[in-house]
């Protein structure tokens, strides 16, 4: 899954972002916590996606 996410980010997301705007957008919650562009099972500590889903 890490490889697939890295590939998506480099080959799809980053390229589309470059076409869409000249600066990187950063999104945060009202309390200042970063909001990622995509959440995956990799973001869940202690959760083995392939075993527990």
C-alpha positions in Angstrom: 0.0 0.0 0.0 2.9 2.4 0.7 4.2 1.9 -2.8 0.7 2.5 -4.3 0.2 5.7 -2.3 3.7 7.0 -3.2 3.1 6.3 -6.9 -0.3 8.0 -6.8 1.1 11.1 -5.1 4.1 11.4 -7.4 2.4 10.4 -10.7 -1.1 11.8 -10.3 -1.6 14.2 -7.4 1.6 16.2 -7.7 1.4 16.5 -11.5 -2.2 17.6 -11.3 -1.4 20.1 -8.6 1.4 21.6 -10.7 -1.1 22.1 -13.6 -3.8 23.6 -11.4 -1.8 26.2 -9.5 1.7 27.6 -9.0 1.7 27.3 -5.2 1.1 24.4 -2.9 -2.1 24.7 -0.9 -2.1 23.7 2.7 -5.3 22.9 4.6 -5.7 22.9 8.3 -8.4 22.4 10.9 -9.6 25.4 12.8 -7.2 24.4 15.6 -4.3 24.4 13.1 -3.9 20.6 12.6 -2.8 19.7 9.1 -5.3 18.0 6.8 -3.7 15.6 4.4 -4.7 15.3 0.7 -5.7 11.7 1.1 -6.1 9.4 4.1 -5.4 5.7 3.8 -5.2 2.7 6.2 -1.5 3.6 6.6 -2.7 6.5 8.8 -4.2 4.1 11.4 -1.6 3.2 14.0 -1.9 -0.4 15.1 -4.4 -1.4 12.3 -3.3 -4.1 9.9 -5.5 -3.4 6.9 -5.1 -6.8 5.2 -5.7 -8.8 8.4 -8.4 -6.7 10.1 -10.7 -5.5 7.4 
